[in-house]
Amino acid sequence: MHSRSIRTAVVLCAALTIAGCAGVDASSSFNVSSTHVQLTGCPSSASPLPGWVNCTGVITLSITGAPSSGYVSTYMDYGSSGTFYHGQAAVLSGATSVSVNVVADYVPQCLTSVSTSVDVYNGPQTNQNAPLVASIPITLTGTC
């Protein structure tokens, strides 16, 4: 699998209409305005199974404000096989962007095009109740 870089810009609901955004944490002044996804590779075969293990990537978020938890978690489905990339990063006060190293534990096949979303949460991956901050739809092409 080769490294690919995809940039997606989104406009989230304005503060006055944020209640209209399903799943967005309206109680936070932390916002995500765009994301950049780079899948960096799959270094290890999953032999004897098809595919790869420990596939990596970086999701860079353009942000305003700071998450109350001090952390962001990101999740991104990769196809319909149950594969997803996930990671977390600490966010420094005053930061305008944060890069989250992500990993997919198992990728059964390389896909040439994937329509998915990057889900961003206010909290570390261990917090099962972390509020959803943004769900940003993206299409990845040429991921092989």
HUQUIFEN-V744793 format. One line per field, one symbol per residue. ss: DSSP state (@ for helix, = for strand, . for the rest). A space follows every 10 residues. Layout:
ss = ???
This chain:
ss = ...======. ....@@@@@@ .......... ========== =====..... .========= ====...... =======... ...======= ......==== =======... ..======== ==........ ========== =...
